[in-house]
Amino acid sequence: MSTSETLEFELKELIIDALALEDVEPDHIESSAALFVEGLGLDSIDALELAMALEERYGVQIGDDPDTNREIFASVRNLATFVDENRAS
């Protein structure tokens, strides 16, 4: 498994744990699938909880720009790219 695939898997586990998603396994979440509305069907409250979990686990800060945030949270793959580029060392 590559580094990016490992990070995507970790993020899938984080999403499931942080949002207490029942009956969802990491392998059931497609890395390129939408997280909001379609896909997992997450909402704005889920985004806030997920942002806090990302900050706690990876030390990344999610800004206030709605367009940027929409792009960051578009998919697990986008989240992985953001985390990889912005995590605290």
C-alpha positions as CSV (number, residue, x, y, z in Angstrom):
1,M,0.0,0.0,0.0
2,S,1.4,3.4,-1.0
3,T,1.8,6.3,1.5
4,S,-1.2,8.1,-0.1
5,E,-3.3,4.9,0.1
6,T,-2.3,4.4,3.7
7,L,-3.3,8.0,4.5
8,E,-6.7,7.6,2.7
9,F,-7.4,4.4,4.7
10,E,-6.5,6.3,8.0
11,L,-8.8,9.1,7.0
12,K,-11.6,6.7,6.3
13,E,-11.2,5.2,9.8
14,L,-11.1,8.7,11.3
15,I,-14.3,9.6,9.5
16,I,-16.1,6.5,10.7
17,D,-14.8,7.0,14.3
18,A,-15.3,10.7,14.5
19,L,-18.8,10.6,13.1
20,A,-19.8,7.4,14.7
21,L,-21.0,5.9,11.4
22,E,-22.6,2.6,12.1
23,D,-22.4,-0.3,9.6
24,V,-19.7,1.5,7.5
25,E,-16.3,-0.1,6.9
26,P,-13.3,1.8,5.5
27,D,-13.4,-0.5,2.4
28,H,-17.0,0.6,1.8
29,I,-15.9,4.3,1.3
30,E,-14.6,5.1,-2.2
31,S,-11.7,7.5,-2.0
32,S,-12.9,9.6,-4.9
33,A,-16.6,9.5,-4.0
34,A,-18.4,12.6,-2.6
35,L,-18.5,12.9,1.2
36,F,-21.4,15.3,1.3
37,V,-25.0,15.1,-0.1
38,E,-24.2,12.1,-2.3
39,G,-21.8,9.5,-1.2
40,L,-21.7,9.3,2.6
41,G,-24.4,12.0,2.8
42,L,-22.5,14.1,5.4
43,D,-23.8,17.5,6.5
44,S,-22.3,20.7,7.9
45,I,-22.3,19.5,11.5
46,D,-20.3,16.4,10.3
47,A,-17.9,18.8,8.6
48,L,-17.2,20.6,11.8
49,E,-16.7,17.4,13.8
50,L,-14.4,16.1,11.1
51,A,-12.4,19.3,11.0
52,M,-11.9,19.1,14.7
53,A,-10.8,15.4,14.4
54,L,-8.4,16.3,11.6
55,E,-6.9,19.2,13.7
56,E,-6.5,16.9,16.7
57,R,-5.0,14.0,14.8
58,Y,-2.9,15.7,12.1
59,G,-2.5,19.2,13.4
60,V,-4.1,20.7,10.3
61,Q,-6.2,23.9,10.4
62,I,-9.3,24.3,8.2
63,G,-9.8,27.9,7.2
64,D,-13.0,29.9,6.8
65,D,-13.2,30.0,3.0
66,P,-16.3,28.0,2.0
67,D,-15.1,27.4,-1.6
68,T,-11.7,26.1,-0.4
69,N,-13.4,24.0,2.3
70,R,-15.8,22.6,-0.2
71,E,-12.8,21.4,-2.3
72,I,-10.9,20.0,0.7
73,F,-14.0,18.0,1.9
74,A,-15.1,16.9,-1.6
75,S,-13.7,13.4,-1.1
76,V,-11.3,11.3,1.0
77,R,-8.7,11.7,-1.7
78,N,-8.9,15.5,-1.5
79,L,-8.8,15.3,2.3
80,A,-5.6,13.1,2.1
81,T,-4.0,15.6,-0.2
82,F,-4.8,18.5,2.1
83,V,-3.6,16.6,5.2
84,D,-0.4,15.5,3.5
85,E,0.4,19.1,2.4
86,N,-0.5,20.8,5.7
87,R,0.1,18.4,8.6
88,A,2.3,19.4,11.4
89,S,5.7,17.6,11.3
